[in-house]
């Protein structure tokens, strides 16, 4: 009779600390996009979803029992950066490139980890992304390991940096020459 209705009321949710669990999940999620998901999480009564969730959880639990490292990066909200890639003449910020690079590395690690037989359910959850190596290579051409633009990111930038270095060297030499000249004249000691 009550198959589709809820036997869970607010007192039960309070008794099992569901709100605290939901809050903890939102606070400790590795991806900003999941914060809202966890904050609005509610109990489910769908038997198929429960079985699927338990199966996924069981795979992770067994991994922990085998003392395998679980990959836990912190990822920012990448929606705007990814959507901007389709816009003509749009320029991503350095931090957006860095976040995309982190996401690509995270994806590679997950795919590698989930190829093992112990993660059949999780592997089926991860969709395929084309051209990962190309994406990494293109980002690495422009951004260094410290999330800074490389001097040789473009021919124009490299030329500008070389010109600036020449001007700085010229100024340094001029200052030294003038200091030596006034030092020999006795104005500087």
Secondary structure by P-SEA (a helix, b strand, c coil): cccccccccaaaaaaaaaaaaaaaaaaccccccaaaaaaabbbbccaaaaaaaaaaaaaaaaaaaaccbbbbbbbccaaaaaaacccccccccaaaaaaaaaaaaaaaaaaaaacccccaaaaaabbbbcaaaaaaaaaaacccccccccccccaaaaaaaaaaaaaaaaaaaaaaaaaaaaaaacccc
